[in-house]
Structure formats: C-alpha cells, structure tokens
Amino acid sequence: MTPQPPIRAPHFFWDEDGPATLASAQFLLGLLCDFARLSPIWKDRAGRDIAVSVESETNREARITLRGALTGHVELSVAPSLWVRADVYLGDTWFGRGWIERCYEEYEIWPDASDGIVGPRVEDDPPGRISKRGYWVQFDTSQWPGYVSTERYTGFEIPDP
C-alpha cells in the first residue's frame, strides 16, 4: 500500500501551535526510541513478554525490533509531510502503518489517509495513542481499516516493577 499520511498537517506540542517543523518531527522520532528503551521487556494485553530493542537510529529514521509474543520490527521515519511514519512488520511481512504526532500530552497515531480528527465526544480517542511518558501504547482496532480482531482495544505496556 502506498504511504498516505493523514490529510492534515501534524501537530507538535512543543511548536506552541505553530506549523510543524523538521526539528519537531526529528525530536519525536528520538522520543519514540527513548520510549522503546524504557524497558527491555514490554507486555501485551494478554500479559505475554515482548523483548523490545532499538536496533538503529538516526535523526531521520530508526528500527525497533520485537521478539517473543510478537516478533518483527517497527521502522520509524520522518516523512516529507513531517509526520513520523511507523511501518510495522510481523516477521518480515509488512503488517500496517501509523502516522504519529504529539498534539498535547499523549501521542496520537493515525492510519493511512485518515482525516486526523477526533470525534466530538469527550470519550472519543484517536485510533492509536501513546502515553505522555511512553509507558503504554493502545489501539482502537475498530478504527484501523483491514484490521480484524475480536477485541476492541489492543496494546502494550511496560510491566510494573
């Protein structure tokens, strides 16, 4: 599938409501790698272990490997649109793509070609979210085209110490 970022420009909290900048997108990519380094083991919703490590990182791209209950990798890159692109591979097979920004405290993840608009109700959330400190990642499976799941939400978190 051809990469298609959301139809609006990304927002970055630290740009103080100004237009997105390359420096902000690069900063976000670095933060996402820092989050992956918070713990060598993450847990999925079923409590299974996933070993997470940053395999490579530059200011324009990175690769995070996953082993255990989930095996594959995530390729992060700064797109020309200034969205941070995340391509997820299970094994060596491409699984899906998300586009990441940080509007306020939490980080938001959007599927290809989405409108990037959260619903009007207070309980409406974006399709994917990362906590402000990077301790968990959550996806609303109903908002990801082509993703089939019996569970409405899926995600990962750093285990309690």
C-alpha positions as CSV (number, residue, x, y, z in Angstrom):
1,M,0.0,0.0,0.0
2,T,1.3,3.4,-0.9
3,P,2.0,5.5,2.2
4,Q,-0.6,8.2,2.7
5,P,-0.3,10.5,5.7
6,P,-3.4,12.0,7.3
7,I,-4.9,14.7,5.2
8,R,-4.0,17.5,7.6
9,A,-0.5,18.6,8.9
10,P,0.8,17.1,12.1
11,H,0.8,19.0,15.3
12,F,3.6,19.0,17.8
13,F,3.0,20.3,21.3
14,W,6.4,21.9,21.5
15,D,5.8,24.1,18.4
16,E,3.3,26.1,20.5
17,D,0.5,25.9,17.9
18,G,2.8,27.0,15.1
19,P,3.4,24.9,12.0
20,A,5.2,21.6,12.3
21,T,8.9,21.8,11.8
22,L,11.5,19.2,10.8
23,A,13.2,19.6,14.2
24,S,10.0,18.7,15.9
25,A,9.5,15.6,13.8
26,Q,13.1,14.6,14.5
27,F,12.7,15.2,18.2
28,L,9.5,13.0,18.2
29,L,11.4,10.2,16.4
30,G,14.1,10.3,19.1
31,L,11.5,10.3,21.9
32,L,9.8,7.2,20.4
33,C,13.2,5.4,20.5
34,D,13.7,6.6,24.1
35,F,10.3,5.1,25.0
36,A,11.4,1.8,23.5
37,R,14.5,1.9,25.7
38,L,12.5,2.4,28.9
39,S,12.2,-1.3,29.5
40,P,13.8,-4.3,27.6
41,I,10.5,-6.2,28.2
42,W,7.0,-5.0,27.4
43,K,3.8,-6.9,27.9
44,D,0.9,-7.3,25.5
45,R,-2.8,-7.2,26.7
46,A,-2.6,-11.0,27.5
47,G,0.5,-10.4,29.7
48,R,2.9,-12.1,27.3
49,D,6.5,-10.8,27.1
50,I,7.8,-8.9,24.1
51,A,11.5,-8.0,24.1
52,V,12.0,-4.5,22.6
53,S,15.3,-3.0,21.4
54,V,16.3,-0.1,19.3
55,E,18.4,-1.7,16.5
56,S,19.4,1.6,14.7
57,E,18.6,5.3,15.0
58,T,19.5,8.5,13.1
59,N,17.6,11.8,13.2
60,R,15.6,10.7,10.2
61,E,14.9,7.0,10.7
62,A,15.0,4.2,13.2
63,R,14.4,0.5,13.6
64,I,12.9,-1.1,16.7
65,T,13.0,-4.9,16.9
66,L,10.3,-7.0,18.7
67,R,10.9,-10.6,19.9
68,G,8.8,-13.0,21.9
69,A,5.0,-13.0,21.9
70,L,5.2,-10.6,19.0
71,T,8.1,-11.0,16.6
72,G,9.0,-8.4,14.0
73,H,10.1,-4.8,13.8
74,V,8.9,-1.2,13.5
75,E,10.5,1.1,11.0
76,L,10.2,4.8,12.0
77,S,11.0,7.7,9.6
78,V,10.3,11.4,9.2
79,A,8.1,11.8,6.2
80,P,8.3,14.8,3.8
81,S,4.9,15.8,5.3
82,L,6.7,16.0,8.7
83,W,4.5,13.2,10.2
84,V,6.5,10.5,11.9
85,R,5.8,7.3,9.9
86,A,5.7,3.9,11.6
87,D,5.7,0.8,9.4
88,V,5.1,-2.4,11.4
89,Y,6.3,-5.8,10.2
90,L,5.3,-9.1,11.7
91,G,8.2,-11.4,10.9
92,D,9.4,-10.0,7.6
93,T,5.9,-9.2,6.3
94,W,4.5,-5.7,6.3
95,F,1.5,-5.5,8.7
96,G,0.4,-1.9,8.8
97,R,1.3,1.7,9.1
98,G,0.6,4.6,11.5
99,W,1.4,8.3,11.5
100,I,2.4,9.8,14.8
101,E,2.2,13.3,16.3
102,R,2.1,14.9,19.7
103,C,-0.8,17.4,19.9
104,Y,-0.8,17.7,23.7
105,E,0.2,15.3,26.5
106,E,-0.5,12.0,24.7
107,Y,0.9,11.0,21.3
108,E,-1.6,10.2,18.6
109,I,-1.4,7.5,16.0
110,W,-3.4,7.7,12.8
111,P,-3.9,5.2,9.9
112,D,-3.1,5.9,6.3
113,A,-5.2,8.7,4.6
114,S,-7.2,9.4,7.8
115,D,-8.7,12.8,8.5
116,G,-6.8,13.2,11.7
117,I,-9.9,14.4,13.6
118,V,-11.1,13.1,16.9
119,G,-14.8,12.7,17.4
120,P,-16.9,15.3,19.3
121,R,-17.5,13.4,22.5
122,V,-15.1,13.7,25.4
123,E,-14.6,9.9,25.4
124,D,-13.7,9.8,21.7
125,D,-10.0,9.0,21.2
126,P,-7.7,8.9,18.2
127,P,-7.2,5.4,16.6
128,G,-3.9,4.9,18.4
129,R,-2.3,6.6,21.5
130,I,0.9,6.5,23.4
131,S,1.0,7.7,27.0
132,K,2.8,11.0,27.7
133,R,5.7,9.2,29.4
134,G,5.8,6.4,26.9
135,Y,4.7,3.6,29.3
136,W,1.9,2.2,27.1
137,V,0.6,2.1,23.6
138,Q,-3.1,1.5,22.8
139,F,-5.0,0.9,19.6
140,D,-8.8,1.0,19.0
141,T,-9.0,-1.9,16.5
142,S,-12.3,-0.6,15.1
143,Q,-10.6,2.5,13.7
144,W,-7.9,0.6,11.7
145,P,-9.2,-0.4,8.2
146,G,-8.5,-4.0,7.4
147,Y,-7.6,-4.9,11.0
148,V,-9.8,-7.8,12.3
149,S,-9.9,-8.5,16.0
150,T,-12.4,-9.9,18.5
151,E,-11.1,-7.3,20.9
152,R,-12.0,-3.6,20.6
153,Y,-8.7,-2.5,22.1
154,T,-5.2,-3.9,21.9
155,G,-1.9,-2.5,23.2
156,F,1.4,-2.9,25.0
157,E,2.8,-1.6,28.3
158,I,5.9,-1.6,30.4
159,P,5.3,-4.1,33.2
160,D,5.1,-2.9,36.8
161,P,8.5,-3.2,38.6
